[in-house]
Amino acid sequence: MKPSQIYKPSLALLTDFYELTMAQGYFAKGMQDTPAVFNMFFRKNPFGAGFTLACGLAAVTDFIENLHFDGEDIAFLRAQTDDRGEPLFSEPFLTYLADLKLSLDVDGIPEGTVVFPQEPLLRVRGPLAQAQLVETAILTLINYSSLVATKAAQVAAVAGGPVLEFGLRRAQGIDGGLSASYAAYVGGCAATSNTLAGRLFGIPVKGTHAHSWVLSFGSERDAFEAYSQVMPGNATLLVDTYNTLGGVRHAIEAGLALRERGGELAGIRLDSGDLAWLSKEARRLLDEAGFAKTKIVASNDLDVETIAALREQGARIDIWGVGTKLVTCYDQPALGGVYKLVAIQEPDGTWRTPIKTSEDPIKVTVPGVLAVRRFYDEHMVARADMIYEEGNEGSADEILDPATDLRRDYLDSTWTTRELAVPVFRAGVRVYNPPTATEARAAAAADLATFDESTRRRLNPHRYPAGLELGLYRRRSALIDAQIRRERRHSPAIKEG
């Protein structure tokens, strides 16, 4: 099942209310069908990482394909009033919504692709009101999923072994839990405890027992024996209910009895205390008892830094259970992706490329119908990304960082290239078949492997060259200058010279 087939009923009202008030404004002014282009992008890699992992396109695809306003949606909107108590939305506009069939062209960067700031993860082209109405859903579906996938990729990179996503009980609601499980798997987790995510997305599910199982029996030894009897092929025992090393010894006793019945102790789980020291002692006890193949699983508020520190201390942990700090993206809870108008057709048929300016250079937009090309050297190592305007690629021999005005890299004409975005919709018809979660996870691993370790490393990552094609950079600079001059002409408080 695809990631957002849970969204088969329309979620047309999954939007900020101002998207609808603007749409009515466009409709009232006869602008609803004005051709326009929007780009969705982010401005900064999260978590101090040197990259971001794109995720959420499959959910966006299903959302757009199934978007429609049903009778209950229209009735709700009809009941909304303005400050005078008058109907907020006109009947002609409500009829427009009820009859709406999207005719958008959408291009997007697939799940599991490594991306960088300012690159358009999604480009939406079509009637202005339609492109406006899908903004909020696009942002919520891509921002959070990309954030979790990036965090999961960081965790998987430092773990040195399988990572299990255990975050459902701490996630921000049901939808947050499902989205997190999917994105964490794409980012590199091996399995999830979220059973519904397993059914919906085809993700492997894992789990054994909690402290309540142990407390339900008269002794820890009885609890372990009972569990290994009823789950002989899934016997990973949680050993820290009373005393961790005592629990390891009881697990060994249960494992010996299980072995006599033809089974094998799969693992033990540590969930508290000094995980580095306890894992070493547990490994010693297990090995001395003949359980060298029994895995040690660790949990307890683990994150990238904690796992890295445990490994540096020589912890003997084989499998990592990561929950709260992964699914909540504890150290940075939002990606901050935005959706900006970058081109609009004038009544005379010419195209205008509006630009948003700001005192903060990172918030100045890049106008135009944009695409991204990745350059690979002869060893298929990713060397640079170039954001360019379709139909106006220039010499493509140099890229510049839009945030710092610095030249990032010269591009070698012998390098091979790849266009990152794929067509998703054409005139409202889906032309893209999103990958399964397993396929997206494999794509993410393969794409990450094409980048030098300096870009992927946890601390002080190398700033990968991703910037604007030289001609686009110059045109953007000219638009900024022109916008500043216009503002000065229309502001009597600002004088030239």
Buried (B, 14 or more C-beta within 10 A) or exposed (E): EBBBEBBEEBBBBBBEEEBBEBBBBBBEEEBBBBBBBBBBBBBBBBBBBBBBBBBBBBBBBBBBBBBBBEEEBBEEBBEEEEEEEEBBBEEEBBEBBBEBEBBBBBBBBBBBBBBBBBBBBBBBBBBBBBBBBBBBBBBBBBBBBBBBBBBBBBBBBBBEBBBBBBBBEBBBEEBBBBBBBBBBBBBBBBBBBBEBBBEBBBBBBBBBBEBEBBEEBEEBBBBBBBBBBEBBEBBBBBBBBEEBBBBBBBBBBBBEBBBEEEBBBBBBBBBBBBBBBBBBBBBEBBEEBEBEEBBBBBBBEBBBBBBBBBBEEEBBBBBBBBBBBBBBBBEBEEBEBBBBBBBBBEEEEEEEBBBBBEEEEEEBBBBBBBBBBBBBEEEEBBBBBBBBBEEEBBEBEBBBBBBEEEBBBEBEEEBEEEEBBBEBBBEBEBEBEBBBBBBBBBBBBEBBEBBBEEBBBBEEBEBBBBBBBBBBBEBBBEBBEEBEEEEBEEEEEEEEE
